[in-house]
C-alpha cells in the first residue's frame, strides 16, 4: 500500500509540473484510479501464482500417500522384528523318552515299542508291560518239565476256543494264534494255567518261553501253587 500511495503521489507531482494547476480533487481522483489499477494488477498476479483446487487436491493426495507409506513401512518393520524375536524364543524341546523309542510290529500284528533298554513293551489293560522273549534254556516237548527258579513249568495241549472266548468276554484283549515254536497265544502273550490265588486271572507271569497271561487253571494248582502249565500244540 505504501508503494501504491508513493506511486500515486509521484504521478500527481508530475501532473502538477506538466499541467500547472492541479486541484486537490484531481489529486484524489488520480490517486483512487491508481489504487484501483494496482489492486487489479495484484489480483491478476495472485491468480497466476495461486494453485487451482484440482492441483491442491492432487498435492494433498500425494502427501497422504507418502504419509501412509511411511506408516506402513514402520508397521512392517515392527512385524519383522516381532517375528525374529518369536523365532529366537522358540526352543526345540528334547524328544521325550516315548518319542525316542522305536516301534516294531509283533507276530500278533500289534505294534510294540522298543524302549531305550532294548525291551519290547506293549499296552496291556492301561499299562505298559514288557513282552519277555524265551530264555535260552526253556521248556521243551522232550524235557516235559522245566524249572524257572522255584517255578515248575509243564505243558498241555487242549482246545482253547472256550478259554479264548471267556478271556475276551472278561476284558482280556487279543486274538488266538500259534507261535512258530508251538506256543498257543492270546494277543502278545502265551496262554497259561496257574493257581489263581498266586497268579490272578488275567495277570501276566514270566515263563521260560516268554511272558504268559493267566487264563486257565487245573487240578495241579491244588498241590503245587507255584506251578505253571503252558498251552502248546505239542
C-alpha positions as semicolon CSV with decimal commas, in nm:
position;residue;x (nm);y (nm);z (nm)
1;X;0,000;0,000;0,000
2;X;0,285;0,236;0,077
3;X;0,429;0,159;-0,263
4;X;0,092;0,236;-0,433
5;X;0,049;0,565;-0,244
6;X;0,403;0,670;-0,331
7;X;0,341;0,594;-0,697
8;X;0,016;0,798;-0,697
9;X;0,186;1,092;-0,525
10;X;0,471;1,087;-0,774
11;X;0,230;1,091;-1,064
12;X;0,038;1,380;-0,907
13;X;0,356;1,584;-0,876
14;X;0,442;1,509;-1,237
15;X;0,092;1,616;-1,347
16;X;0,120;1,938;-1,148
17;X;0,455;2,008;-1,306
18;X;0,330;1,940;-1,656
19;X;-0,016;2,093;-1,641
20;X;0,031;2,356;-1,374
21;X;-0,291;2,394;-1,179
22;X;-0,390;2,050;-1,041
23;X;-0,659;2,069;-0,776
24;X;-0,692;1,854;-0,463
25;X;-0,994;1,681;-0,615
26;X;-0,788;1,596;-0,917
27;X;-0,518;1,459;-0,692
28;X;-0,768;1,239;-0,508
29;X;-0,929;1,115;-0,827
30;X;-0,598;1,026;-0,977
31;X;-0,488;0,861;-0,656
32;X;-0,804;0,648;-0,646
33;X;-0,767;0,540;-1,007
34;X;-0,408;0,449;-0,948
35;X;-0,507;0,243;-0,644
36;X;-0,771;0,054;-0,845
37;X;-0,523;-0,026;-1,124
38;X;-0,269;-0,151;-0,873
39;X;-0,531;-0,366;-0,696
40;X;-0,639;-0,530;-1,023
41;X;-0,278;-0,598;-1,116
42;X;-0,226;-0,760;-0,775
43;X;-0,533;-0,982;-0,822
44;X;-0,404;-1,096;-1,160
45;X;-0,064;-1,177;-1,011
46;X;-0,228;-1,380;-0,734
47;X;-0,441;-1,570;-0,987
48;X;-0,128;-1,654;-1,186
49;X;0,069;-1,774;-0,880
50;X;-0,204;-1,946;-0,668
51;X;-0,262;-2,321;-0,744
52;X;-0,606;-2,436;-0,857
53;X;-0,835;-2,656;-0,643
54;X;-0,752;-2,959;-0,856
55;X;-0,377;-2,902;-0,815
56;X;-0,421;-2,858;-0,440
57;X;-0,625;-3,181;-0,417
58;X;-0,366;-3,379;-0,614
59;X;-0,092;-3,245;-0,390
60;X;-0,280;-3,337;-0,073
61;X;-0,345;-3,689;-0,206
62;X;0,023;-3,734;-0,281
63;X;0,116;-3,616;0,067
64;X;-0,138;-3,857;0,218
65;X;0,002;-4,147;0,014
66;X;0,356;-4,069;0,122
67;X;0,247;-4,044;0,485
68;X;0,057;-4,376;0,463
69;X;0,355;-4,549;0,301
70;X;0,578;-4,423;0,580
71;X;0,340;-4,565;0,843
72;X;0,313;-4,899;0,658
73;X;0,691;-4,928;0,638
74;X;0,711;-4,864;1,012
75;X;0,444;-5,128;1,084
76;X;0,621;-5,385;0,864
77;X;0,947;-5,318;1,045
78;X;0,775;-5,385;1,378
79;X;0,622;-5,706;1,242
80;X;0,960;-5,830;1,113
81;X;1,124;-5,755;1,447
82;X;0,845;-5,937;1,632
83;X;0,887;-6,242;1,404
84;X;1,260;-6,253;1,466
85;X;1,212;-6,231;1,843
86;X;0,947;-6,505;1,831
87;X;1,170;-6,737;1,630
88;X;1,461;-6,671;1,864
89;X;1,243;-6,753;2,164
90;X;1,128;-7,088;2,024
91;X;1,342;-7,367;2,166
92;X;1,308;-7,712;2,014
93;X;1,240;-7,942;2,309
94;X;1,436;-8,257;2,362
95;X;1,241;-8,560;2,246
96;X;1,069;-8,742;2,529
97;X;1,152;-9,098;2,620
98;X;0,850;-9,223;2,429
99;X;0,947;-9,020;2,123
100;X;1,296;-9,171;2,129
101;X;1,158;-9,523;2,144
102;X;1,136;-9,727;1,825
103;X;0,844;-9,941;1,721
104;X;0,817;-10,298;1,596
105;X;0,527;-10,499;1,461
106;X;0,491;-10,812;1,669
107;X;0,390;-11,153;1,540
108;X;0,044;-11,090;1,684
109;X;0,006;-10,793;1,448
110;X;0,018;-10,546;1,736
111;X;0,264;-10,259;1,745
112;X;0,525;-10,294;2,016
113;X;0,766;-10,028;2,135
114;X;1,139;-10,089;2,171
115;X;1,248;-9,882;2,468
116;X;1,593;-9,742;2,537
117;X;1,692;-10,064;2,711
118;X;1,603;-10,277;2,412
119;X;1,287;-10,421;2,570
120;X;0,969;-10,463;2,368
121;X;0,674;-10,311;2,551
122;X;0,303;-10,312;2,474
123;X;-0,006;-10,163;2,633
124;X;-0,198;-10,413;2,843
125;X;-0,500;-10,310;3,046
126;X;-0,385;-9,949;3,064
127;X;-0,023;-10,028;3,150
128;X;0,298;-10,062;2,955
129;X;0,437;-10,411;3,004
130;X;0,746;-10,586;2,874
131;X;0,700;-10,876;2,635
132;X;0,971;-11,110;2,755
133;X;1,143;-11,329;2,496
134;X;1,204;-11,700;2,551
135;X;1,504;-11,791;2,763
136;X;1,796;-11,974;2,606
137;X;1,712;-12,272;2,826
138;X;1,339;-12,334;2,838
139;X;1,061;-12,588;2,848
140;X;1,055;-12,827;2,553
141;X;0,841;-13,116;2,441
142;X;1,120;-13,361;2,509
143;X;1,202;-13,228;2,855
144;X;0,840;-13,224;2,970
145;X;0,927;-13,026;3,283
146;X;1,136;-12,714;3,334
147;X;1,219;-12,514;3,645
148;X;1,250;-12,138;3,617
149;X;1,389;-12,073;3,961
150;X;1,132;-12,218;4,204
151;X;0,863;-12,210;3,938
152;X;0,778;-12,550;3,793
153;X;0,670;-12,544;3,428
154;X;0,477;-12,813;3,242
155;X;0,275;-12,806;2,922
156;X;-0,066;-12,917;2,792
157;X;-0,235;-12,936;2,453
158;X;-0,610;-12,880;2,461
159;X;-0,874;-12,695;2,256
160;X;-0,850;-12,336;2,380
161;X;-1,150;-12,187;2,197
162;X;-1,368;-12,168;2,507
163;X;-1,078;-12,028;2,712
164;X;-1,019;-11,757;2,449
165;X;-1,388;-11,664;2,434
166;X;-1,417;-11,634;2,811
167;X;-1,094;-11,433;2,829
168;X;-1,215;-11,184;2,567
169;X;-1,552;-11,152;2,739
170;X;-1,365;-11,084;3,064
171;X;-1,179;-10,791;2,909
172;X;-0,853;-10,965;2,817
173;X;-0,771;-10,845;2,466
174;X;-0,613;-11,039;2,183
175;X;-0,678;-11,295;1,913
176;X;-0,580;-11,660;1,926
177;X;-0,282;-11,769;1,720
178;X;0,002;-12,022;1,741
179;X;0,364;-11,918;1,754
180;X;0,629;-12,088;1,541
181;X;0,760;-12,280;1,840
182;X;0,411;-12,419;1,913
183;X;0,302;-12,187;2,196
184;X;-0,068;-12,100;2,191
185;X;-0,101;-11,725;2,207
186;X;-0,367;-11,475;2,309
187;X;-0,257;-11,149;2,155
188;X;0,104;-11,093;2,259
189;X;0,114;-11,346;2,543
190;X;0,132;-11,723;2,588
191;X;-0,180;-11,870;2,745
192;X;-0,101;-12,042;3,074
193;X;-0,286;-12,213;3,357
194;X;-0,196;-12,127;3,715
195;X;-0,320;-12,110;4,073
196;X;-0,549;-11,804;4,081
197;X;-0,454;-11,731;4,442
198;X;-0,090;-11,685;4,340
199;X;-0,144;-11,555;3,985
200;X;-0,487;-11,390;3,950
201;X;-0,692;-11,442;3,637
202;X;-0,571;-11,211;3,360
203;X;-0,237;-11,136;3,526
204;X;0,094;-11,169;3,344
205;X;0,363;-11,412;3,451
206;X;0,717;-11,471;3,329
207;X;0,788;-11,816;3,188
208;X;1,089;-11,975;3,024
209;X;0,908;-11,944;2,687
210;X;0,820;-11,577;2,733
211;X;0,552;-11,368;2,901
212;X;0,234;-11,563;2,975
213;X;-0,119;-11,450;3,055
214;X;-0,317;-11,650;3,313
215;X;-0,644;-11,757;3,154
216;X;-0,685;-12,111;3,289
217;X;-0,624;-12,331;3,589
218;X;-0,615;-12,702;3,670
219;X;-0,603;-12,970;3,935
220;X;-0,225;-12,931;3,966
221;X;-0,282;-12,592;4,130
222;X;-0,423;-12,764;4,440
223;X;-0,097;-12,940;4,530
224;X;0,161;-12,711;4,365
225;X;0,057;-12,344;4,382
226;X;0,372;-12,219;4,205
227;X;0,335;-12,447;3,902
228;X;0,265;-12,300;3,560
229;X;0,104;-12,513;3,286
230;X;0,179;-12,371;2,940
231;X;-0,060;-12,417;2,644
232;X;0,117;-12,556;2,336
233;X;0,036;-12,761;2,027
234;X;0,289;-13,039;2,101
